[in-house]
Amino acid sequence: MTETDEKALCASVTDAHAVDPLSEHTDDEEVDEEPDITHTTSEGEDDYPHAGHIVIKNGPAKSKAAMASLEAALHAGLGLAAVTAFMTDVFGGYVDEVGYRTSGHRCIDTRDRREALQKGSSLLYGEVLTTGVVSMMDRQHLCAAHSRTLYDLGMGTGKLALQTWLQFPNLERVVGIELAHSRYLIAERSLIGIAHNFPTIFALVSFKHGEYICLRFRSGKPRYIEFRRCDLFDITPEEQQDMEVVVLQTDIPESLFCQLCRFLNRFCQGTRFLTYLDMCTVWEAMPTAPFPLCRFAPNSRFDTSWSSKDLGHRFFLWRKLHPRGCWVEELGLFESKQVESGVHSSRRKGKGVSKLRAFFSRGFRRADKLARCYPASE
Ligand SMILES: C[S@@+](CC[C@H](N)C(=O)[O-])C[C@H]1O[C@@H](n2cnc3c(N)ncnc32)[C@H](O)[C@@H]1O
């Protein structure tokens, strides 16, 4: 898209709408066509999109030409300016928020806190800004342009997931997972708003209020965006096999490190992912499991809502080395069949004993953690 096209698109996206926060919609399972959305005006005290608001704009009264040009641009993938304009509209202005009082911070309620406490999860929040997402997804980093699927595990209000879906037409499936209800609801509303505003371009595939929502492009090759309200650790190993790019810009407490390591170990060989935590440190909780990741693009920094604008925040980028279930074949070790249920065993081939001893020495020193990793109940 040329710069002029981009400017025209930004103008058409912005001109086409005016903010009109809505509330209340019907719960509908497995919707095939347009969602049945009941529009009522909300009188909440805050103007950010918390529970009870749906940030969608005026009805779908846009000129055919504007819709056609938007559709063409969407199929080609939006540039930064256009995607920012589009998302600013969809999120009612709440894009590229900075500081510690963003809508994703303020929406948190007692239900979110209670559930996070029960699960031992962290609600720590911050967003990657639109410019940060562009760099994060470029060729030197997660290389979204050469991927089919992208998962945002801990998507918050879903902005990063939506931005990548709108920018990379090669992405057939973008999935966002979020534990906190109130953050999920903001994300859910953004997709409802899109389906409502652009009914000729997008169709709602499935929707259960507060649980999941899936949207697709009506024309062109099948492309889906899906948001789910659940714990990232509930994702099945089968689904993990389909993850090509993963964003794990999520704080995982130490008590869940072993669960996290086992989770990451189930990624396919070659999966590229970004973490907020340094996985080298996290992996110390896995005394007997060799490190299956290769770090790339060290010192990568991206613009975030909490970092200084010039510096960005430092993240960790990884590529999964070993295929699922293979720890260290070259050392003569085989993963036990029981490993998925949390019990490791190894078989030595006779060679490389000293290598092996050195390899596990760190683990033996951390034997105390083993019990925590693999409790008897697993
Ligand atoms: C730092 S925010 C990241 C937002 C977004 N991915 C981004 O990069 O802009 C991390 C999110 O992960 C969510 N989270 C934490 N633990 C989780 C879990 N176990 N399952 C799903 N989401 C989780 C938090 O509620 C929070 O919204």
The ligand as a MOL file (V3000), in Angstrom:
LIG
                    3D

  0  0  0     0  0            999 V3000
M  V30 BEGIN CTAB
M  V30 COUNTS 27 29 0 0 0
M  V30 BEGIN ATOM
M  V30 1 C 1.3220 -8.1010 30.4220 0
M  V30 2 S -0.2830 -8.4790 29.8380 0 CHG=1
M  V30 3 C 0.0090 -8.6850 28.1110 0
M  V30 4 C -0.9890 -8.0110 27.1850 0
M  V30 5 C -0.7190 -8.2240 25.7000 0
M  V30 6 N -0.3330 -9.5800 25.4100 0
M  V30 7 C 0.3510 -7.3160 25.1830 0
M  V30 8 O 1.4730 -7.7890 25.0190 0
M  V30 9 O 0.1070 -6.1450 24.9390 0 CHG=-1
M  V30 10 C -0.3810 -10.1710 30.4120 0
M  V30 11 C -1.7950 -10.7150 30.4970 0
M  V30 12 O -1.7480 -12.1090 30.7870 0
M  V30 13 C -2.8510 -12.4570 31.5860 0
M  V30 14 N -2.5440 -13.7410 32.2490 0
M  V30 15 C -1.7360 -13.9720 33.3190 0
M  V30 16 N -1.7110 -15.2730 33.6070 0
M  V30 17 C -2.5010 -15.8920 32.7020 0
M  V30 18 C -2.8720 -17.2530 32.4880 0
M  V30 19 N -2.4200 -18.2310 33.2710 0
M  V30 20 N -3.6900 -17.5430 31.4600 0
M  V30 21 C -4.1650 -16.5520 30.6430 0
M  V30 22 N -3.8550 -15.2480 30.8150 0
M  V30 23 C -3.0260 -14.9190 31.8120 0
M  V30 24 C -2.9820 -11.2710 32.5310 0
M  V30 25 O -4.2920 -11.1600 33.0490 0
M  V30 26 C -2.6280 -10.1030 31.6050 0
M  V30 27 O -3.7750 -9.5430 31.0520 0
M  V30 END ATOM
M  V30 BEGIN BOND
M  V30 1 1 1 2
M  V30 2 1 2 3
M  V30 3 1 2 10
M  V30 4 1 3 4
M  V30 5 1 4 5
M  V30 6 1 5 6
M  V30 7 1 5 7
M  V30 8 2 7 8
M  V30 9 1 7 9
M  V30 10 1 10 11
M  V30 11 1 11 12
M  V30 12 1 11 26
M  V30 13 1 12 13
M  V30 14 1 13 14
M  V30 15 1 13 24
M  V30 16 1 14 15
M  V30 17 1 14 23
M  V30 18 2 15 16
M  V30 19 1 16 17
M  V30 20 1 17 18
M  V30 21 2 17 23
M  V30 22 1 18 19
M  V30 23 2 18 20
M  V30 24 1 20 21
M  V30 25 2 21 22
M  V30 26 1 22 23
M  V30 27 1 24 25
M  V30 28 1 24 26
M  V30 29 1 26 27
M  V30 END BOND
M  V30 END CTAB
M  END
